């Protein structure tokens, strides 16, 4: 039996919508771990469906580290200005900029394949796909530049 507490726990863990969490728990007979995998797979297929959309809005986020010795500017795109101003979207952009400062990827392709420093079980690509799932919009990294002294 799926309880409201289980739905709440899954929602807090994944950031997915309440009805999506309930459906995932029903489909997996209340197994939280399997429900997380179910939502991840659903999110990947949803992200694939959104890949044809144009992400013409977004933000340029900055990150400065090491007493001003390392700086990063990153462009993260989405479909609407509303999502670009979302606190979670801005926070993710900042964390990815921090990742770039630490890991020094050569380009966006290399960046997307790297394990995320905040959660090494995920790649940056999975972080971006998670944002697509949570926001309901296509999210992509446009470009970035890293400076160091």
C-alpha positions in Angstrom: 0.0 0.0 0.0 1.3 3.4 -1.0 1.1 6.0 1.8 1.2 9.8 1.7 4.4 9.7 3.7 6.0 7.4 1.0 4.9 9.9 -1.7 6.3 12.8 0.3 9.6 11.0 0.8 10.0 10.2 -2.9 9.0 13.7 -3.9 11.6 15.2 -1.6 14.3 12.8 -2.9 13.6 13.3 -6.6 11.8 16.7 -6.9 9.2 15.0 -9.2 5.6 15.9 -9.1 3.2 14.4 -6.5 1.2 12.4 -9.0 4.3 11.1 -10.8 5.7 9.9 -7.4 2.4 8.2 -6.5 2.3 6.5 -9.9 6.0 5.4 -9.6 5.3 3.9 -6.2 2.2 2.1 -7.3 4.1 0.7 -10.4 6.9 -0.5 -8.1 4.7 -1.9 -5.3 6.0 0.8 -2.9 9.7 0.1 -3.4 11.4 3.6 -3.1 14.6 2.6 -4.9 12.8 1.1 -7.8 10.4 4.1 -7.9 13.5 6.4 -8.2 14.7 4.3 -11.1 11.3 4.4 -12.6 11.1 8.2 -12.4 14.7 8.5 -13.8 13.8 6.4 -16.8 10.6 8.4 -17.3 12.6 11.6 -17.0 15.1 10.4 -19.6 12.3 9.7 -22.1 10.6 13.1 -21.3 14.0 14.8 -21.8 14.3 13.1 -25.2 10.9 14.3 -26.2 11.9 17.9 -25.3 15.2 17.8 -27.2 13.6 19.3 -30.3 12.4 22.4 -28.5 14.3 25.7 -28.7 16.0 26.8 -25.4 16.3 30.5 -26.2 16.1 31.9 -22.6 18.4 31.2 -19.7 21.1 32.8 -17.5 24.8 33.5 -17.4 26.1 32.4 -14.0 29.5 33.2 -12.6 31.6 31.5 -10.0 34.8 32.9 -8.4 37.1 30.7 -6.3 40.5 30.6 -4.7 40.7 34.2 -3.6 40.0 35.4 -7.1 42.4 33.1 -8.8 39.8 31.0 -10.7 36.7 32.3 -12.4 34.0 30.6 -14.5 31.2 32.0 -16.6 28.5 29.6 -17.8 25.5 30.0 -20.1 22.6 27.7 -19.1 19.6 27.8 -21.4 16.0 26.9 -21.0 12.7 27.7 -22.8 11.2 30.5 -20.7 12.4 33.4 -18.6 10.2 32.1 -15.8 12.3 29.0 -15.4 15.5 30.9 -15.8 14.6 32.9 -12.7 13.7 29.7 -10.7 15.9 29.4 -7.6 16.7 25.7 -8.2 17.7 26.5 -11.9 20.0 29.3 -10.7 21.5 27.1 -8.0 22.1 24.3 -10.4 23.8 26.7 -12.8 26.1 27.9 -10.0 26.9 24.4 -8.9 27.8 23.4 -12.5 30.0 26.6 -12.7 31.7 25.5 -9.5 32.2 22.0 -11.0 33.9 23.6 -14.0 36.2 25.6 -11.8 37.3 22.4 -10.0 37.4 19.9 -12.8 38.6 22.0 -15.8 36.7 20.3 -18.7 37.9 21.3 -22.1 34.4 21.7 -23.7 30.7 21.1 -23.1 30.9 17.5 -24.4 33.6 16.6 -21.9 31.7 18.5 -19.1 28.5 16.5 -19.7 30.4 13.2 -19.3 32.1 14.1 -16.0 30.9 12.8 -12.6 29.3 15.8 -10.8 31.5 16.9 -7.9 28.4 17.5 -5.6 27.1 13.9 -6.3 29.7 11.6 -8.1 26.9 9.0 -8.7 25.5 11.4 -11.3 27.1 13.0 -14.4 26.6 16.6 -15.4 24.4 15.3 -18.2 22.1 13.6 -15.6 22.0 16.9 -13.6 20.8 18.7 -16.7 18.3 16.0 -17.5 17.0 16.2 -14.0 16.5 20.0 -14.4 14.6 19.2 -17.6 12.4 16.8 -15.7 11.7 19.1 -12.8 11.1 22.3 -14.9 9.2 20.6 -17.8 11.4 22.5 -20.2 14.4 21.7 -22.3 17.6 22.7 -20.4 21.0 22.8 -21.9 24.5 24.1 -21.3 25.2 26.6 -24.0 28.9 27.4 -23.4 31.3 28.2 -20.6 34.7 29.8 -20.1 37.2 29.2 -17.2 39.9 31.6 -16.3 42.8 31.0 -13.9 45.9 32.8 -12.7 
